[in-house]
Amino acid sequence: MTDQELEVLLKDIESDVVERKESLGGDARDTIRQAVCAFANDLPNHRKPGVVFLGARDNGSCSGLPITDELLRTLADMKTDGNILPIPSLSVERKNLTGCNVAVVTVQPSDAPPVQYKGRIWVRTGPRRGIASAQDERILNEKRRYRDLPFDLHPIQHAKLGDLNRRLFEEDYLPSAFAADILEKNDRSYEQRLATCRMIQGVDQPIPTVTGCLVLGKLTRDLIPSAYIQFLRIDGTTLSDPIKDAEDVDGPLGQIISRLDQKLEAHVQTAVDLTSGPVEIRKPDYPLAALHQLARNAIMHRTYESTNAPVRITWFNDRIEIQNPGGPFGQVTKENFGRPGVVDYRNPHLAEAMKVLGYVQRFGVGIQLAQASLRKNGNPPAKFTVEDTFVHVEIKRTA
């Protein structure tokens, strides 16, 4: 938006696409996130951005808040801290408008509403900002169906509602996805809740989506053939050496990650040093935290479209190799891959499900966390090979 357009919005106290905050004090951090969520949902269907001005009073006058780099980083973190799902499209800028220094958070309408903040769907109509009603949710679900959606929201035409595990959804996923008081109201049908969580296309067309099949599928590979991990433990340093362990790890998302975690833990070897000091020192050949991050990154960022290839994890005596189908996506390129702050999502709703299930704490830092764990354990840095059709990472054993 131009500065002139922003100045008009700053002074327009009647607009329902503007929120003003004097500072980050009190409950402002929560209410700003609620506003971001509501603007992303765009229930009135304005089809234009919503704006949060920080450093402005309700009447549009300047509050005199210093707009520091730290403040801007705090606001920018709203995008990736995992509290607003799916990940909102927003920008943060420092602006001088009509002589007033303000931070401007511009929020684009989501292509895949409803958007939630901490398990609650916030909407805004006129001056009202509140929790979405069942009717609001139906409207948001209908809006989503007519957008150009990412592949993980495409319906799997041969899948049926009965292919999804209802117990898994109601007992495991829903309690993690929504606040308890929202669930207690219990005025949504099973199909309505599936649609709100993007597991089916819609209430009147209950066809499971790619995300629904990956997260809740009873026989996931029957629905999406590439949805598994091929694990090999090689007793040597080349593929021609003997195989110690081999397994195709499949199932719904939570089961895949849980079984893979067990498999990785079983093969990590820990050396015990009794001579370097008065207390024994235990040192694994690979830090599990790094392996978890890199394996989950592969699951999250791989392509599930037009391929039958799995994620491959090959564990040699001197190294581990992880390869996933699908090269860089969106703003991520071969040149900037792995650079802090540069992130995009081929599967944003699968990423949301991983956050809901507790397998992601925040977005955009997986590679950095893995490299830090490797460094702390004494392993060399992970080496990435990024091509148009795949990403390969090599992790060397500690000396």
C-alpha atoms as a printed R data frame, in Angstrom:
    type eleno elety resid chain resno       x       y      z
1   ATOM     1    CA   MET     A     1   0.000   0.000  0.000
2   ATOM     2    CA   THR     A     2   1.216   3.544 -0.691
3   ATOM     3    CA   ASP     A     3   1.961   6.007  2.103
4   ATOM     4    CA   GLN     A     4  -1.013   8.092  0.977
5   ATOM     5    CA   GLU     A     5  -3.353   5.090  1.275
6   ATOM     6    CA   LEU     A     6  -1.943   4.284  4.712
7   ATOM     7    CA   GLU     A     7  -2.413   7.868  5.890
8   ATOM     8    CA   VAL     A     8  -6.078   7.742  4.869
9   ATOM     9    CA   LEU     A     9  -6.560   4.483  6.789
10  ATOM    10    CA   LEU     A    10  -4.729   5.805  9.849
11  ATOM    11    CA   LYS     A    11  -7.210   8.668 10.164
12  ATOM    12    CA   ASP     A    12 -10.329   6.674  9.199
13  ATOM    13    CA   ILE     A    13 -11.696   5.717 12.617
14  ATOM    14    CA   GLU     A    14 -14.764   4.049 11.047
15  ATOM    15    CA   SER     A    15 -12.848   1.551  8.922
16  ATOM    16    CA   ASP     A    16 -13.184  -2.135  9.811
17  ATOM    17    CA   VAL     A    17  -9.851  -3.033  8.172
18  ATOM    18    CA   VAL     A    18  -7.770  -1.002 10.636
19  ATOM    19    CA   GLU     A    19  -6.562  -1.673 14.166
20  ATOM    20    CA   ARG     A    20  -4.577   0.883 16.196
21  ATOM    21    CA   LYS     A    21  -2.422   0.239 19.248
22  ATOM    22    CA   GLU     A    22  -0.469   2.775 21.284
23  ATOM    23    CA   SER     A    23   2.163   0.247 22.412
24  ATOM    24    CA   LEU     A    24   2.779  -3.435 23.102
25  ATOM    25    CA   GLY     A    25   1.777  -3.005 26.744
26  ATOM    26    CA   GLY     A    26  -1.047  -4.823 28.507
27  ATOM    27    CA   ASP     A    27  -2.885  -7.311 26.307
28  ATOM    28    CA   ALA     A    28  -1.766  -5.642 23.058
29  ATOM    29    CA   ARG     A    29   0.321  -8.621 21.902
30  ATOM    30    CA   ASP     A    30  -2.756 -10.842 22.087
31  ATOM    31    CA   THR     A    31  -5.188  -8.364 20.559
32  ATOM    32    CA   ILE     A    32  -2.820  -7.580 17.676
33  ATOM    33    CA   ARG     A    33  -2.631 -11.296 16.866
34  ATOM    34    CA   GLN     A    34  -6.414 -11.540 17.098
35  ATOM    35    CA   ALA     A    35  -6.655  -8.666 14.620
36  ATOM    36    CA   VAL     A    36  -4.153 -10.336 12.272
37  ATOM    37    CA   CYS     A    37  -6.244 -13.511 12.420
38  ATOM    38    CA   ALA     A    38  -9.468 -11.581 11.730
39  ATOM    39    CA   PHE     A    39  -7.972  -9.622  8.837
40  ATOM    40    CA   ALA     A    40  -6.612 -12.849  7.319
41  ATOM    41    CA   ASN     A    41 -10.077 -14.426  7.547
42  ATOM    42    CA   ASP     A    42 -11.689 -11.394  5.852
43  ATOM    43    CA   LEU     A    43 -15.208 -12.500  6.777
44  ATOM    44    CA   PRO     A    44 -16.841  -9.419  5.104
45  ATOM    45    CA   ASN     A    45 -14.996 -10.424  1.907
46  ATOM    46    CA   HIS     A    46 -13.387  -7.010  1.353
47  ATOM    47    CA   ARG     A    47 -10.624  -8.760 -0.618
48  ATOM    48    CA   LYS     A    48  -8.132  -6.148  0.495
49  ATOM    49    CA   PRO     A    49  -5.500  -6.011  3.231
50  ATOM    50    CA   GLY     A    50  -6.139  -5.210  6.861
51  ATOM    51    CA   VAL     A    51  -3.677  -2.944  8.660
52  ATOM    52    CA   VAL     A    52  -2.476  -2.743 12.262
53  ATOM    53    CA   PHE     A    53  -0.840   0.572 13.242
54  ATOM    54    CA   LEU     A    54   1.377   0.333 16.318
55  ATOM    55    CA   GLY     A    55   2.226   3.709 17.807
56  ATOM    56    CA   ALA     A    56  -1.172   5.304 17.125
57  ATOM    57    CA   ARG     A    57  -4.109   6.108 19.385
58  ATOM    58    CA   ASP     A    58  -7.720   5.149 18.606
59  ATOM    59    CA   ASN     A    59  -8.325   8.572 17.044
60  ATOM    60    CA   GLY     A    60  -5.340   8.175 14.698
61  ATOM    61    CA   SER     A    61  -3.036  10.562 16.569
62  ATOM    62    CA   CYS     A    62   0.557   9.667 17.371
63  ATOM    63    CA   SER     A    63   1.335   7.996 20.715
64  ATOM    64    CA   GLY     A    64   5.069   8.714 20.492
65  ATOM    65    CA   LEU     A    65   6.129   5.060 20.695
66  ATOM    66    CA   PRO     A    66   9.770   4.528 19.605
67  ATOM    67    CA   ILE     A    67   9.712   2.240 16.574
68  ATOM    68    CA   THR     A    68  12.878   0.189 17.154
69  ATOM    69    CA   ASP     A    69  14.326  -2.690 15.176
70  ATOM    70    CA   GLU     A    70  13.552  -4.978 18.109
71  ATOM    71    CA   LEU     A    71   9.903  -3.902 18.012
72  ATOM    72    CA   LEU     A    72   9.717  -4.642 14.270
73  ATOM    73    CA   ARG     A    73  11.271  -8.092 14.813
74  ATOM    74    CA   THR     A    74   8.732  -8.818 17.543
75  ATOM    75    CA   LEU     A    75   5.896  -7.999 15.172
76  ATOM    76    CA   ALA     A    76   7.427  -9.963 12.309
77  ATOM    77    CA   ASP     A    77   7.703 -13.028 14.566
78  ATOM    78    CA   MET     A    78   3.894 -13.236 14.600
79  ATOM    79    CA   LYS     A    79   4.131 -14.860 11.182
80  ATOM    80    CA   THR     A    80   6.343 -17.762 12.199
81  ATOM    81    CA   ASP     A    81   5.835 -18.336 15.928
82  ATOM    82    CA   GLY     A    82   3.192 -20.956 15.172
83  ATOM    83    CA   ASN     A    83   0.348 -19.334 17.110
84  ATOM    84    CA   ILE     A    84  -1.550 -18.153 14.002
85  ATOM    85    CA   LEU     A    85  -2.431 -21.029 11.666
86  ATOM    86    CA   PRO     A    86  -2.296 -21.415  8.748
87  ATOM    87    CA   ILE     A    87   0.707 -19.120  8.445
88  ATOM    88    CA   PRO     A    88  -0.548 -15.602  7.646
89  ATOM    89    CA   SER     A    89   0.772 -13.470  4.808
90  ATOM    90    CA   LEU     A    90   1.892 -10.219  6.411
91  ATOM    91    CA   SER     A    91   4.558  -7.541  6.159
92  ATOM    92    CA   VAL     A    92   5.999  -5.241  8.822
93  ATOM    93    CA   GLU     A    93   7.372  -1.770  8.081
94  ATOM    94    CA   ARG     A    94   8.473   1.380  9.869
95  ATOM    95    CA   LYS     A    95   6.636   4.409  8.445
96  ATOM    96    CA   ASN     A    96   6.348   8.135  9.039
97  ATOM    97    CA   LEU     A    97   2.727   9.022  8.307
98  ATOM    98    CA   THR     A    98   1.442  12.586  8.765
99  ATOM    99    CA   GLY     A    99   4.479  13.265 10.960
100 ATOM   100    CA   CYS     A   100   3.906  10.210 13.156
101 ATOM   101    CA   ASN     A   101   6.365   7.316 13.430
102 ATOM   102    CA   VAL     A   102   4.424   4.053 13.430
103 ATOM   103    CA   ALA     A   103   4.948   0.359 12.806
104 ATOM   104    CA   VAL     A   104   2.641  -0.886 10.076
105 ATOM   105    CA   VAL     A   105   1.548  -4.526  9.931
106 ATOM   106    CA   THR     A   106  -0.206  -5.256  6.627
107 ATOM   107    CA   VAL     A   107  -2.189  -8.509  6.535
108 ATOM   108    CA   GLN     A   108  -3.341 -10.093  3.290
109 ATOM   109    CA   PRO     A   109  -6.631 -12.052  3.139
110 ATOM   110    CA   SER     A   110  -5.949 -15.774  3.406
111 ATOM   111    CA   ASP     A   111  -6.518 -18.082  0.456
112 ATOM   112    CA   ALA     A   112  -7.362 -20.884  2.888
113 ATOM   113    CA   PRO     A   113  -9.571 -19.631  5.722
114 ATOM   114    CA   PRO     A   114 -10.490 -20.169  8.495
115 ATOM   115    CA   VAL     A   115  -7.345 -18.876 10.202
116 ATOM   116    CA   GLN     A   116  -6.951 -19.513 13.929
117 ATOM   117    CA   TYR     A   117  -5.058 -17.865 16.757
118 ATOM   118    CA   LYS     A   118  -4.352 -20.239 19.649
119 ATOM   119    CA   GLY     A   119  -7.194 -22.519 18.674
120 ATOM   120    CA   ARG     A   120  -9.802 -19.807 18.141
121 ATOM   121    CA   ILE     A   121 -11.091 -18.441 14.835
122 ATOM   122    CA   TRP     A   122 -11.252 -14.636 15.056
123 ATOM   123    CA   VAL     A   123 -13.377 -12.575 12.677
124 ATOM   124    CA   ARG     A   124 -14.269  -8.918 12.308
125 ATOM   125    CA   THR     A   125 -17.370  -7.282 10.896
126 ATOM   126    CA   GLY     A   126 -17.682  -3.546 11.392
127 ATOM   127    CA   PRO     A   127 -16.421  -2.651 14.860
128 ATOM   128    CA   ARG     A   128 -16.909  -6.198 16.178
129 ATOM   129    CA   ARG     A   129 -13.988  -8.556 16.636
130 ATOM   130    CA   GLY     A   130 -14.902 -11.880 18.146
131 ATOM   131    CA   ILE     A   131 -14.904 -15.652 17.929
132 ATOM   132    CA   ALA     A   132 -16.426 -17.056 14.755
133 ATOM   133    CA   SER     A   133 -19.856 -18.622 15.009
134 ATOM   134    CA   ALA     A   134 -20.767 -21.862 13.264
135 ATOM   135    CA   GLN     A   135 -22.304 -19.789 10.459
136 ATOM   136    CA   ASP     A   136 -19.112 -17.698 10.189
137 ATOM   137    CA   GLU     A   137 -17.090 -20.896  9.835
138 ATOM   138    CA   ARG     A   138 -19.363 -22.150  7.066
139 ATOM   139    CA   ILE     A   139 -18.865 -18.885  5.165
140 ATOM   140    CA   LEU     A   140 -15.088 -19.100  5.560
141 ATOM   141    CA   ASN     A   141 -15.051 -22.724  4.420
142 ATOM   142    CA   GLU     A   142 -17.034 -21.799  1.320
143 ATOM   143    CA   LYS     A   143 -14.621 -18.944  0.524
144 ATOM   144    CA   ARG     A   144 -11.693 -21.346  0.618
145 ATOM   145    CA   ARG     A   145 -13.152 -23.709 -1.953
146 ATOM   146    CA   TYR     A   146 -13.119 -21.160 -4.757
147 ATOM   147    CA   ARG     A   147  -9.505 -20.019 -4.450
148 ATOM   148    CA   ASP     A   148  -6.362 -21.183 -6.217
149 ATOM   149    CA   LEU     A   149  -5.309 -23.564 -3.455
150 ATOM   150    CA   PRO     A   150  -1.967 -25.221 -2.673
151 ATOM   151    CA   PHE     A   151  -1.753 -28.894 -3.516
152 ATOM   152    CA   ASP     A   152  -2.176 -30.023  0.083
153 ATOM   153    CA   LEU     A   153  -5.768 -28.711 -0.014
154 ATOM   154    CA   HIS     A   154  -6.678 -30.435 -3.271
155 ATOM   155    CA   PRO     A   155  -9.330 -33.134 -2.880
156 ATOM   156    CA   ILE     A   156  -8.321 -36.763 -3.453
157 ATOM   157    CA   GLN     A   157 -11.183 -37.735 -5.723
158 ATOM   158    CA   HIS     A   158 -10.988 -41.479 -5.102
159 ATOM   159    CA   ALA     A   159 -10.978 -41.025 -1.312
160 ATOM   160    CA   LYS     A   160 -14.107 -41.336  0.815
161 ATOM   161    CA   LEU     A   161 -15.068 -39.897  4.186
162 ATOM   162    CA   GLY     A   162 -14.763 -43.390  5.660
163 ATOM   163    CA   ASP     A   163 -11.063 -43.451  4.664
164 ATOM   164    CA   LEU     A   164 -10.357 -40.976  7.480
165 ATOM   165    CA   ASN     A   165  -9.822 -42.134 11.050
166 ATOM   166    CA   ARG     A   166 -12.575 -40.446 13.061
167 ATOM   167    CA   ARG     A   167 -11.198 -41.488 16.453
168 ATOM   168    CA   LEU     A   168  -7.790 -40.067 15.592
169 ATOM   169    CA   PHE     A   169  -9.420 -36.798 14.556
170 ATOM   170    CA   GLU     A   170 -11.729 -36.394 17.532
171 ATOM   171    CA   GLU     A   171  -9.445 -37.706 20.276
172 ATOM   172    CA   ASP     A   172  -6.012 -36.523 19.141
173 ATOM   173    CA   TYR     A   173  -6.230 -33.765 16.554
174 ATOM   174    CA   LEU     A   174  -9.219 -31.659 17.618
175 ATOM   175    CA   PRO     A   175  -8.163 -31.189 21.278
176 ATOM   176    CA   SER     A   176  -4.812 -29.884 20.054
177 ATOM   177    CA   ALA     A   177  -6.274 -27.716 17.289
178 ATOM   178    CA   PHE     A   178  -8.968 -25.855 19.251
179 ATOM   179    CA   ALA     A   179  -9.309 -24.349 22.696
180 ATOM   180    CA   ALA     A   180 -11.293 -26.470 25.156
181 ATOM   181    CA   ASP     A   181 -14.090 -23.913 25.560
182 ATOM   182    CA   ILE     A   182 -14.633 -23.843 21.794
183 ATOM   183    CA   LEU     A   183 -14.945 -27.626 21.644
184 ATOM   184    CA   GLU     A   184 -17.297 -27.722 24.637
185 ATOM   185    CA   LYS     A   185 -19.918 -25.765 22.688
186 ATOM   186    CA   ASN     A   186 -20.265 -28.857 20.482
187 ATOM   187    CA   ASP     A   187 -22.557 -27.208 17.926
188 ATOM   188    CA   ARG     A   188 -20.583 -28.391 14.878
189 ATOM   189    CA   SER     A   189 -21.080 -31.700 13.127
190 ATOM   190    CA   TYR     A   190 -18.224 -34.095 12.418
191 ATOM   191    CA   GLU     A   191 -18.188 -32.948  8.793
192 ATOM   192    CA   GLN     A   192 -18.186 -29.259  9.770
193 ATOM   193    CA   ARG     A   193 -15.177 -29.786 12.023
194 ATOM   194    CA   LEU     A   194 -13.334 -31.734  9.347
195 ATOM   195    CA   ALA     A   195 -13.978 -28.925  6.863
196 ATOM   196    CA   THR     A   196 -12.817 -26.251  9.313
197 ATOM   197    CA   CYS     A   197  -9.572 -28.183  9.820
198 ATOM   198    CA   ARG     A   198  -9.204 -28.557  6.010
199 ATOM   199    CA   MET     A   199  -9.400 -32.340  6.167
200 ATOM   200    CA   ILE     A   200 -12.266 -32.452  3.645
201 ATOM   201    CA   GLN     A   201 -13.244 -30.178  0.765
202 ATOM   202    CA   GLY     A   202 -16.543 -29.086  2.313
203 ATOM   203    CA   VAL     A   203 -19.590 -30.225  4.248
204 ATOM   204    CA   ASP     A   204 -21.645 -30.743  1.093
205 ATOM   205    CA   GLN     A   205 -18.647 -32.325 -0.687
206 ATOM   206    CA   PRO     A   206 -16.956 -34.403  2.028
207 ATOM   207    CA   ILE     A   207 -14.039 -35.483 -0.140
208 ATOM   208    CA   PRO     A   208 -10.801 -35.828  1.857
209 ATOM   209    CA   THR     A   209  -8.048 -33.366  0.967
210 ATOM   210    CA   VAL     A   210  -4.383 -34.246  0.613
211 ATOM   211    CA   THR     A   211  -3.845 -32.923  4.140
212 ATOM   212    CA   GLY     A   212  -6.778 -34.964  5.437
213 ATOM   213    CA   CYS     A   213  -5.385 -38.141  3.891
214 ATOM   214    CA   LEU     A   214  -1.872 -37.495  5.183
215 ATOM   215    CA   VAL     A   215  -2.969 -36.657  8.724
216 ATOM   216    CA   LEU     A   216  -5.966 -38.960  9.228
217 ATOM   217    CA   GLY     A   217  -5.841 -41.615  6.517
218 ATOM   218    CA   LYS     A   218  -6.486 -45.175  7.673
219 ATOM   219    CA   LEU     A   219  -4.427 -46.519  4.743
220 ATOM   220    CA   THR     A   220  -2.503 -43.432  3.719
221 ATOM   221    CA   ARG     A   221  -0.403 -45.036  0.989
222 ATOM   222    CA   ASP     A   222  -3.527 -46.347 -0.736
223 ATOM   223    CA   LEU     A   223  -4.638 -42.720 -1.038
224 ATOM   224    CA   ILE     A   224  -1.245 -41.048 -1.638
225 ATOM   225    CA   PRO     A   225   1.320 -43.644 -2.792
226 ATOM   226    CA   SER     A   226   4.367 -41.480 -2.001
227 ATOM   227    CA   ALA     A   227   3.368 -40.837  1.626
228 ATOM   228    CA   TYR     A   228   6.012 -42.914  3.370
229 ATOM   229    CA   ILE     A   229   9.659 -42.899  4.404
230 ATOM   230    CA   GLN     A   230  12.107 -45.500  3.155
231 ATOM   231    CA   PHE     A   231  14.651 -46.191  5.912
232 ATOM   232    CA   LEU     A   232  17.844 -48.151  5.277
233 ATOM   233    CA   ARG     A   233  20.656 -48.898  7.736
234 ATOM   234    CA   ILE     A   234  23.722 -49.947  5.733
235 ATOM   235    CA   ASP     A   235  26.597 -51.813  7.441
236 ATOM   236    CA   GLY     A   236  29.245 -49.978  5.456
237 ATOM   237    CA   THR     A   237  29.778 -46.808  3.456
238 ATOM   238    CA   THR     A   238  28.237 -47.699  0.077
239 ATOM   239    CA   LEU     A   239  24.824 -48.918 -1.076
240 ATOM   240    CA   SER     A   240  26.378 -52.239 -2.125
241 ATOM   241    CA   ASP     A   241  27.311 -53.063  1.483
242 ATOM   242    CA   PRO     A   242  25.094 -55.347  3.625
243 ATOM   243    CA   ILE     A   243  21.779 -54.025  4.951
244 ATOM   244    CA   LYS     A   244  21.364 -54.160  8.732
245 ATOM   245    CA   ASP     A   245  17.842 -52.738  8.874
246 ATOM   246    CA   ALA     A   246  15.213 -51.731  6.332
247 ATOM   247    CA   GLU     A   247  11.673 -50.478  6.778
248 ATOM   248    CA   ASP     A   248   9.050 -48.519  4.899
249 ATOM   249    CA   VAL     A   249   7.627 -46.209  7.563
250 ATOM   250    CA   ASP     A   250   4.053 -45.305  6.695
251 ATOM   251    CA   GLY     A   251   0.669 -44.477  8.223
252 ATOM   252    CA   PRO     A   252  -0.959 -41.209  9.254
253 ATOM   253    CA   LEU     A   253   1.361 -38.271  9.934
254 ATOM   254    CA   GLY     A   254   1.669 -38.709 13.712
255 ATOM   255    CA   GLN     A   255   2.371 -42.419 13.368
256 ATOM   256    CA   ILE     A   256   5.047 -41.856 10.733
257 ATOM   257    CA   ILE     A   257   6.880 -39.323 12.855
258 ATOM   258    CA   SER     A   258   6.585 -41.395 16.047
259 ATOM   259    CA   ARG     A   259   7.830 -44.588 14.374
260 ATOM   260    CA   LEU     A   260  10.636 -42.717 12.641
261 ATOM   261    CA   ASP     A   261  11.732 -41.124 15.934
262 ATOM   262    CA   GLN     A   262  11.950 -44.608 17.464
263 ATOM   263    CA   LYS     A   263  13.911 -45.887 14.498
264 ATOM   264    CA   LEU     A   264  16.425 -43.021 14.660
265 ATOM   265    CA   GLU     A   265  16.845 -43.377 18.409
266 ATOM   266    CA   ALA     A   266  17.462 -47.119 18.081
267 ATOM   267    CA   HIS     A   267  20.392 -46.588 15.708
268 ATOM   268    CA   VAL     A   268  22.140 -43.712 17.493
269 ATOM   269    CA   GLN     A   269  25.215 -45.001 19.329
270 ATOM   270    CA   THR     A   270  26.498 -43.265 22.433
271 ATOM   271    CA   ALA     A   271  30.160 -43.365 23.394
272 ATOM   272    CA   VAL     A   272  31.049 -43.228 27.094
273 ATOM   273    CA   ASP     A   273  34.238 -41.414 28.135
274 ATOM   274    CA   LEU     A   274  35.453 -42.446 31.619
275 ATOM   275    CA   THR     A   275  38.953 -40.962 31.428
276 ATOM   276    CA   SER     A   276  38.607 -37.253 30.597
277 ATOM   277    CA   GLY     A   277  37.297 -36.178 33.983
278 ATOM   278    CA   PRO     A   278  35.809 -37.244 37.299
279 ATOM   279    CA   VAL     A   279  32.346 -37.734 35.715
280 ATOM   280    CA   GLU     A   280  31.607 -39.976 32.758
281 ATOM   281    CA   ILE     A   281  30.841 -38.144 29.513
282 ATOM   282    CA   ARG     A   282  28.263 -39.559 27.103
283 ATOM   283    CA   LYS     A   283  28.396 -38.430 23.508
284 ATOM   284    CA   PRO     A   284  26.107 -39.725 20.730
285 ATOM   285    CA   ASP     A   285  27.448 -40.151 17.210
286 ATOM   286    CA   TYR     A   286  24.525 -37.990 16.038
287 ATOM   287    CA   PRO     A   287  22.378 -35.584 18.076
288 ATOM   288    CA   LEU     A   288  18.768 -36.754 17.919
289 ATOM   289    CA   ALA     A   289  17.493 -33.171 17.942
290 ATOM   290    CA   ALA     A   290  19.239 -32.512 14.609
291 ATOM   291    CA   LEU     A   291  17.967 -35.726 13.034
292 ATOM   292    CA   HIS     A   292  14.408 -34.927 14.152
293 ATOM   293    CA   GLN     A   293  14.557 -31.443 12.648
294 ATOM   294    CA   LEU     A   294  15.967 -32.573  9.308
295 ATOM   295    CA   ALA     A   295  13.626 -35.555  8.925
296 ATOM   296    CA   ARG     A   296  10.544 -33.474  9.784
297 ATOM   297    CA   ASN     A   297  11.688 -30.766  7.385
298 ATOM   298    CA   ALA     A   298  11.800 -33.399  4.649
299 ATOM   299    CA   ILE     A   299   8.246 -34.545  5.441
300 ATOM   300    CA   MET     A   300   6.933 -30.977  5.572
301 ATOM   301    CA   HIS     A   301   8.610 -29.546  2.477
302 ATOM   302    CA   ARG     A   302   8.611 -32.479  0.050
303 ATOM   303    CA   THR     A   303   6.259 -32.552 -2.931
304 ATOM   304    CA   TYR     A   304   3.416 -35.064 -2.853
305 ATOM   305    CA   GLU     A   305   2.288 -34.133 -6.345
306 ATOM   306    CA   SER     A   306   3.047 -36.167 -9.478
307 ATOM   307    CA   THR     A   307   5.544 -38.484 -7.807
308 ATOM   308    CA   ASN     A   308   5.568 -41.903 -6.160
309 ATOM   309    CA   ALA     A   309   8.978 -41.342 -4.565
310 ATOM   310    CA   PRO     A   310   9.231 -41.481 -0.766
311 ATOM   311    CA   VAL     A   311  11.484 -39.538  1.545
312 ATOM   312    CA   ARG     A   312  14.658 -41.641  1.745
313 ATOM   313    CA   ILE     A   313  16.819 -41.898  4.863
314 ATOM   314    CA   THR     A   314  19.973 -43.942  4.292
315 ATOM   315    CA   TRP     A   315  22.183 -44.488  7.339
316 ATOM   316    CA   PHE     A   316  25.758 -45.533  6.578
317 ATOM   317    CA   ASN     A   317  28.523 -46.236  9.075
318 ATOM   318    CA   ASP     A   318  30.081 -42.811  8.538
319 ATOM   319    CA   ARG     A   319  27.119 -40.615  7.560
320 ATOM   320    CA   ILE     A   320  23.360 -40.249  7.170
321 ATOM   321    CA   GLU     A   321  21.760 -39.099  3.922
322 ATOM   322    CA   ILE     A   322  18.213 -37.719  3.706
323 ATOM   323    CA   GLN     A   323  16.634 -37.029  0.339
324 ATOM   324    CA   ASN     A   324  13.145 -35.701 -0.320
325 ATOM   325    CA   PRO     A   325  11.327 -35.160 -3.633
326 ATOM   326    CA   GLY     A   326  10.776 -31.544 -4.593
327 ATOM   327    CA   GLY     A   327  13.278 -28.739 -4.949
328 ATOM   328    CA   PRO     A   328  13.098 -25.173 -3.611
329 ATOM   329    CA   PHE     A   329   9.661 -23.548 -3.596
330 ATOM   330    CA   GLY     A   330   8.330 -19.990 -3.810
331 ATOM   331    CA   GLN     A   331  10.796 -17.388 -2.600
332 ATOM   332    CA   VAL     A   332  13.314 -20.087 -1.662
333 ATOM   333    CA   THR     A   333  15.915 -20.643 -4.377
334 ATOM   334    CA   LYS     A   334  19.064 -22.726 -4.783
335 ATOM   335    CA   GLU     A   335  21.078 -19.633 -3.923
336 ATOM   336    CA   ASN     A   336  19.294 -18.605 -0.706
337 ATOM   337    CA   PHE     A   337  18.304 -22.076  0.544
338 ATOM   338    CA   GLY     A   338  18.882 -22.377  4.298
339 ATOM   339    CA   ARG     A   339  19.457 -18.671  4.811
340 ATOM   340    CA   PRO     A   340  17.826 -17.483  8.060
341 ATOM   341    CA   GLY     A   341  14.566 -15.689  7.443
342 ATOM   342    CA   VAL     A   342  14.072 -17.029  3.916
343 ATOM   343    CA   VAL     A   343  11.212 -19.523  4.030
344 ATOM   344    CA   ASP     A   344   8.225 -20.611  1.982
345 ATOM   345    CA   TYR     A   345   5.777 -23.498  2.201
346 ATOM   346    CA   ARG     A   346   4.807 -25.905 -0.527
347 ATOM   347    CA   ASN     A   347   2.485 -27.623  1.985
348 ATOM   348    CA   PRO     A   348   1.314 -24.876  4.375
349 ATOM   349    CA   HIS     A   349  -1.580 -26.896  5.782
350 ATOM   350    CA   LEU     A   350   0.514 -29.980  6.373
351 ATOM   351    CA   ALA     A   351   2.884 -27.611  8.211
352 ATOM   352    CA   GLU     A   352  -0.101 -26.401 10.233
353 ATOM   353    CA   ALA     A   353  -1.015 -29.988 11.141
354 ATOM   354    CA   MET     A   354   2.551 -30.688 12.274
355 ATOM   355    CA   LYS     A   355   2.388 -27.626 14.514
356 ATOM   356    CA   VAL     A   356  -1.013 -28.680 15.905
357 ATOM   357    CA   LEU     A   357   0.328 -32.155 16.705
358 ATOM   358    CA   GLY     A   358   3.375 -30.712 18.461
359 ATOM   359    CA   TYR     A   359   6.052 -31.706 15.960
360 ATOM   360    CA   VAL     A   360   6.959 -28.088 15.138
361 ATOM   361    CA   GLN     A   361   7.524 -25.381 17.737
362 ATOM   362    CA   ARG     A   362   7.972 -22.489 15.327
363 ATOM   363    CA   PHE     A   363   8.442 -22.147 11.594
364 ATOM   364    CA   GLY     A   364  11.472 -21.251  9.522
365 ATOM   365    CA   VAL     A   365  14.235 -22.291 11.949
366 ATOM   366    CA   GLY     A   366  14.556 -26.065 11.456
367 ATOM   367    CA   ILE     A   367  17.855 -25.980  9.565
368 ATOM   368    CA   GLN     A   368  19.388 -23.493 11.998
369 ATOM   369    CA   LEU     A   369  18.350 -25.622 14.997
370 ATOM   370    CA   ALA     A   370  19.764 -28.740 13.358
371 ATOM   371    CA   GLN     A   371  23.086 -27.065 12.564
372 ATOM   372    CA   ALA     A   372  23.346 -25.742 16.121
373 ATOM   373    CA   SER     A   373  22.733 -29.236 17.552
374 ATOM   374    CA   LEU     A   374  25.350 -30.750 15.255
375 ATOM   375    CA   ARG     A   375  27.880 -28.094 16.188
376 ATOM   376    CA   LYS     A   376  27.270 -28.578 19.908
377 ATOM   377    CA   ASN     A   377  27.734 -32.342 19.560
378 ATOM   378    CA   GLY     A   378  30.953 -31.978 17.584
379 ATOM   379    CA   ASN     A   379  29.590 -33.085 14.202
380 ATOM   380    CA   PRO     A   380  30.490 -31.240 10.991
381 ATOM   381    CA   PRO     A   381  27.741 -29.002  9.583
382 ATOM   382    CA   ALA     A   382  25.054 -30.702  7.522
383 ATOM   383    CA   LYS     A   383  25.762 -30.381  3.800
384 ATOM   384    CA   PHE     A   384  22.822 -29.612  1.498
385 ATOM   385    CA   THR     A   385  22.527 -30.327 -2.206
386 ATOM   386    CA   VAL     A   386  19.576 -28.439 -3.687
387 ATOM   387    CA   GLU     A   387  18.297 -29.320 -7.144
388 ATOM   388    CA   ASP     A   388  15.107 -28.506 -9.025
389 ATOM   389    CA   THR     A   389  13.542 -31.896 -8.257
390 ATOM   390    CA   PHE     A   390  14.976 -32.871 -4.868
391 ATOM   391    CA   VAL     A   391  16.841 -31.746 -1.758
392 ATOM   392    CA   HIS     A   392  19.606 -33.944 -0.333
393 ATOM   393    CA   VAL     A   393  21.299 -33.494  3.031
394 ATOM   394    CA   GLU     A   394  24.357 -35.318  4.320
395 ATOM   395    CA   ILE     A   395  25.151 -35.492  8.040
396 ATOM   396    CA   LYS     A   396  28.596 -36.761  9.016
397 ATOM   397    CA   ARG     A   397  29.224 -38.857 12.106
398 ATOM   398    CA   THR     A   398  31.078 -37.201 14.944
399 ATOM   399    CA   ALA     A   399  34.757 -38.044 15.195
